[in-house]
């Protein structure tokens, strides 16, 4: 039988206007995602101010967070670097939340990238919004789960309560350039959506999706905990929150359903394994059509042609986390089983880059009108 495929053309940038510059405050810069975003932003030609913000480390030297940039750190207060190349040449001391709000109020910061724990930005947002005074150029990219999911139906990719656009460019690219508030997807949902996107768009999925994934320990955050200590994790793997209880299941169901145009049920089995970073995800689902492995591969390759950060691997090859480490790329492989009636697909991402900070910068590139790949690595660093 004939299996439909869908060609996709990736636009070079989200707008034809001249790209805008950003003066950014990174809230939660002491966490892994905050540090990773700062590292990437320091190489971005459109970032003219970078303010590192941490409640715990306010007033301390920036080298406490960005060890690799220690030789570039300069003195000063307020955690703000200014002036294009200067933003990459010096980073004053880490700022506190009050200093960040004051910078927004003074117009010295026009973009907040919130890398705070879940729930924190929702509480802080009213103060920052008030400080911005309704300025149209004030932007927010939130890496927490505060605005990723709502109760709205398929096809609506906004949280209507706060008007945050869901920032998965490969699915919702058209909405991001005009957005001023973006909810950055979670790491597991990013891998799941990119693994299933072509099949969902084509209406292939006939029933519940079962997803399993292993994640590096950095996915649990930087706060010290016995469960993520070296002795507890080294040499072992642990399943946790299996079934439908993990906080990312609602996000997966909502946005996979929006891509498909109908409800999608998800069962999820996440695992922590002894590596610092990376996610390797496997999804399988019954198919509404009969499809050979070759037809499935052709459909996925067609859909992702031109997508700058998704690579469909050759038939017979499967993703590995080290191939995408420290990159914003997602590697995908697909086949079918059981006489072509069941889909099996795998995806690998770096949970701190495509799963968090890199995708945040990818969204910001679209919001600012920069080429989407600006300052984002596409090649992995396996060792």
Secondary structure, DSSP 4 states (H G I P E B T S, - for coil): -----------S-S-SSPPPPEEEEEETTTSHHHHHHHHHHTT-TTEEEEEEE-TTTTTS-GGGT-GGGGGG----SSSEEESTHHHHH---PPB-HHHHHHHHHTTS--EEEE-PPTTHHHHHHHHHHHHHTT-TT-EEEE-SSTTS--S--TT--EETTTTEEE--HHHHHHHHTT-SEEEPPPHHHHHHHHHHHHHHHTT-EEEEEEEEEEE-GGGG-SS--GGGSHHHHTT-EEEEEEETTSTHHHHHHHHHHHHHTS---EEEEEEEESSSS-EEEEEEEEESS---HHHHHHHHHHHTTT-TTEEEPPTT----HHHHTTSS-EEEEEEEETTTTEEEEEEEE-TTIIIIIHHHHHHHHHHHT--TTTT---S----
